[in-house]
């Protein structure tokens, strides 16, 4: 975390509620854009109808343009907050471009998505708290993506390397609900919102709790999948067949939860003119 934020209990308390709320508007638009493109990506084996694909891609592009406009309005904000906006904008733009290349047939670009996420986490960590909920989820997601990428290579990782990656993926998720609630309430208290704060706080608690739970499920799936692959002769002994049957549903669930989190923040902070344009 930035040294200039070290005298505050939360990184965002170094900035005024006005500046922080403006940043969150940008963040939710950029995250919606990536999530909208990922919605098409996670359904690549079972494509959405063409009209829905067009809807999601247009919605993502609209959100990128809206975020760019809000970033331009922040030219007099504190330098570190503007730098964080630029980091997140670059990640969103490059991720959307790369996802589009992948879903239109250039699958060689798939590993770039993992590298973009690694860069985002490394850069974002310079500005926000180590226990920030989005940072924790990001570190876990990146570890899972790294393992998935290694599994597709001809030189697949051994058991010890897999265990080390699983540990990196699981450790950020070791946060209890009480700590999550405290952090989210601090977060909400520093926003300027236009709706019922208590109801939306409960919505945020639920969606973040669900996101952490879905991430744990993804890790469990990969563990069981590797057990089945590494010991096929013992596949029937102790393997969780139910979790293995969710290979397609887990990525979709994670994407739906990511989009849901962005939508809650969008509805909380942004006027109707920034609507997301998805049927």
C-alpha positions in Angstrom: 0.0 0.0 0.0 1.1 3.6 -0.7 3.0 5.2 2.1 0.8 8.3 1.9 -2.1 6.1 3.0 -0.3 4.5 6.0 -1.8 6.9 8.6 -5.3 5.7 7.7 -6.9 2.4 8.8 -8.2 1.9 5.2 -6.4 2.9 2.0 -9.4 4.8 0.6 -9.7 7.0 3.7 -6.7 8.9 2.5 -9.0 10.4 -0.1 -12.2 12.5 0.2 -15.5 10.7 -0.1 -16.1 12.7 -3.3 -12.9 11.5 -4.9 -13.3 7.9 -3.7 -16.9 7.7 -4.9 -15.8 9.0 -8.3 -13.1 6.4 -8.4 -15.6 3.7 -7.6 -17.9 4.8 -10.4 -14.9 4.3 -12.8 -14.0 1.0 -11.2 -17.5 -0.5 -11.5 -17.8 0.6 -15.2 -14.4 -1.0 -16.0 -15.2 -4.2 -14.1 -18.6 -4.4 -15.8 -16.9 -4.1 -19.2 -14.5 -6.9 -18.5 -17.3 -9.0 -17.0 -19.5 -8.4 -20.1 -16.8 -9.6 -22.4 -16.0 -12.6 -20.1 -19.7 -13.5 -20.3 -19.2 -14.3 -23.9 -15.8 -16.0 -23.2 -17.1 -18.4 -20.5 -19.9 -19.5 -22.9 -17.5 -20.2 -25.8 -18.3 -23.9 -25.7 -22.1 -23.2 -25.4 -22.5 -19.9 -27.2 -25.1 -17.3 -26.3 -27.6 -16.3 -29.0 -26.1 -13.7 -31.3 -28.3 -10.9 -30.1 -27.1 -11.5 -26.5 -23.5 -11.6 -27.6 -24.0 -8.2 -29.4 -25.7 -6.9 -26.2 -22.9 -7.8 -23.9 -20.1 -6.6 -26.2 -21.9 -3.3 -26.8 -22.5 -2.9 -23.1 -18.8 -3.5 -22.4 -17.8 -0.9 -25.0 -20.3 1.6 -23.6 -18.9 1.1 -20.1 -15.3 1.6 -21.3 -16.3 4.9 -23.0 -18.2 6.0 -19.9 -15.2 5.2 -17.6 -12.9 7.1 -20.0 -15.2 10.1 -19.7 -15.2 10.0 -15.9 -11.4 9.6 -15.9 -11.0 12.7 -18.0 -13.1 14.6 -15.3 -10.6 13.5 -12.6 -7.6 15.4 -13.9 -7.3 17.4 -10.7 -7.6 14.4 -8.3 -4.7 13.2 -6.2 -1.9 11.7 -8.3 -2.0 8.3 -6.7 -5.7 7.9 -7.3 -5.4 9.0 -10.9 -2.5 6.4 -11.3 -4.8 3.7 -9.9 -7.5 4.7 -12.3 -5.0 4.4 -15.2 -3.9 1.0 -14.1 -7.4 -0.3 -14.0 -8.4 1.3 -17.3 -5.4 -0.2 -19.1 -6.2 -3.7 -17.7 -9.9 -3.4 -18.7 -9.1 -2.2 -22.2 -6.4 -4.8 -22.9 -8.5 -7.6 -21.4 -11.5 -6.8 -23.5 -9.3 -6.6 -26.6 -7.7 -10.0 -25.8 -11.0 -11.7 -24.9 -12.4 -10.5 -28.3 -9.4 -12.0 -30.1 -9.9 -15.3 -28.2 -13.6 -15.6 -28.9 -13.1 -14.8 -32.5 -10.7 -17.6 -33.0 -7.2 -16.4 -31.9 -7.0 -18.8 -28.9 -3.2 -18.3 -28.8 -4.0 -15.1 -27.0 -5.6 -16.9 -24.0 -2.4 -16.9 -21.9 -2.2 -13.1 -22.2 -5.3 -12.8 -20.0 -3.4 -14.5 -17.1 -0.5 -12.1 -17.6 -2.7 -9.1 -17.7 -4.3 -10.1 -14.4 -0.9 -10.7 -12.8 0.2 -7.2 -13.8 -3.0 -5.7 -12.5 -2.6 -7.3 -9.1 1.0 -6.3 -8.8 0.2 -2.7 -9.7 -3.0 -2.4 -7.7 -1.2 -3.7 -4.6 1.0 -0.6 -4.7 -2.1 1.5 -3.9 -4.5 -0.5 -1.8 -4.5 -2.6 1.4 -3.1 -6.1 1.4 -6.4 -7.4 2.8 -8.6 -5.5 0.4 -11.4 -7.9 -0.6 -10.8 -7.4 -4.3 -7.1 -7.9 -4.0 -7.7 -11.1 -2.0 -10.0 -12.4 -4.7 -7.7 -11.3 -7.5 -4.7 -13.1 -6.0 -6.7 -16.3 -5.7 -8.1 -16.0 -9.2 -4.7 -15.4 -10.6 -3.3 -18.5 -8.9 -6.1 -20.6 -10.3 -5.6 -19.2 -13.8 -1.9 -19.9 -13.5 -2.5 -23.5 -12.6 -5.0 -23.9 -15.4 -2.5 -22.5 -17.9 0.2 -24.9 -16.6 -2.1 -27.8 -17.0 -2.7 -27.0 -20.7 1.1 -27.1 -21.4 2.9 -30.2 -22.4 5.1 -29.9 -19.3 2.3 -30.2 -16.7 3.1 -29.3 -13.0 4.0 -32.0 -10.5 2.0 -32.7 -7.3 4.3 -30.5 -5.1 4.0 -27.6 -7.5 0.2 -28.0 -7.7 0.0 -28.1 -3.9 2.0 -24.9 -3.6 -0.3 -23.1 -6.2 -3.4 -24.4 -4.3 -2.0 -22.9 -1.1 -1.5 -19.5 -2.8 -5.0 -19.7 -4.2 -6.6 -20.7 -0.9 -4.7 -18.4 1.6 -6.3 -15.2 0.4 -9.8 -16.7 1.0 -9.1 -17.3 4.7 -11.2 -14.3 5.9 -14.1 -14.7 8.2 -17.5 -13.2 7.6 -17.1 -10.7 10.5 -14.0 -9.2 9.0 -15.6 -9.0 5.6 -18.6 -7.2 7.1 -16.4 -4.7 8.9 -14.4 -3.9 5.8 -17.6 -3.5 3.6 -19.2 -1.2 6.2 -16.1 1.0 6.3 -16.2 1.0 2.5 -19.8 2.0 2.4 -19.4 4.7 5.0 -16.8 6.5 2.8 -19.1 6.6 -0.3 -21.6 9.2 -1.4 -24.5 7.1 -2.3 -27.9 7.8 -3.8 -29.9 4.8 -2.4 -30.8 2.9 0.8 -27.5 2.3 2.4 -28.6 -0.5 4.8 -30.2 -2.5 2.1 -27.3 -2.1 -0.3 -24.8 -3.0 2.5 -26.6 -6.3 2.9 -26.5 -6.9 -0.8 -22.8 -6.3 -0.9 -22.2 -8.6 2.1 -24.1 -11.4 0.3 -22.4 -10.9 -3.1 -18.9 -10.8 -1.6 -19.6 -13.8 0.6 -20.9 -15.7 -2.5 -17.9 -14.7 -4.5 -15.5 -16.0 -1.9 -17.6 -19.2 -1.7 -17.6 -19.7 -5.5 -13.8 -19.2 -5.5 -13.4 -21.9 -2.9 -15.6 -24.1 -5.0 -13.3 -23.5 -8.1 -10.3 -24.5 -6.1 -12.0 -27.7 -4.9 -12.9 -28.5 -8.5 -9.3 -28.2 -9.6 -8.1 -30.3 -6.7 -10.5 -33.1 -7.5 -9.8 -32.8 -11.3 -6.1 -33.2 -10.7 -6.6 -36.1 -8.3 -8.6 -37.8 -11.1 -6.0 -37.1 -13.7 -2.9 -37.9 -11.6 -4.4 -41.1 -10.2 -6.8 -42.4 -12.8 -6.7 -45.9 -11.4 -8.1 -44.6 -8.1 -10.6 -42.3 -9.8 -13.6 -43.9 -8.1 -12.1 -43.9 -4.7 -12.9 -40.7 -2.7 -13.3 -38.4 -5.8 -16.0 -35.9 -5.5 -18.0 -36.6 -8.6 -20.5 -33.9 -7.9 -17.9 -31.1 -8.0 -16.3 -32.6 -11.1 -19.6 -32.4 -12.9 -19.5 -28.6 -12.5 -16.6 -27.9 -14.8 -18.7 -25.6 -17.1 -21.0 -24.1 -14.4 -18.3 -22.8 -12.1 -16.8 -20.3 -14.5 -20.3 -19.1 -15.4 -21.1 -18.7 -11.7 -18.0 -16.7 -11.0 -18.8 -14.4 -14.0 -22.4 -13.9 -12.9 -21.2 -12.9 -9.4 -18.6 -10.5 -10.8 -21.2 -8.9 -13.0 -23.7 -8.8 -10.0 -21.1 -7.0 -7.9 -20.5 -4.4 -10.6 -24.2 -3.9 -11.1 -24.9 -3.3 -7.4 -22.2 -0.7 -7.3 -23.4 0.8 -10.6 -27.0 1.1 -9.3 -25.7 2.6 -6.0 -23.5 5.3 -7.5 -24.4 6.1 -11.1 -27.3 7.9 -12.6 -29.7 6.4 -15.2 -27.7 7.9 -18.0 -25.0 5.3 -17.4 -27.3 2.3 -17.7 -25.6 -0.9 -18.7 -27.6 -1.7 -21.9 -28.1 -5.5 -21.3 -31.4 -7.2 -21.8 
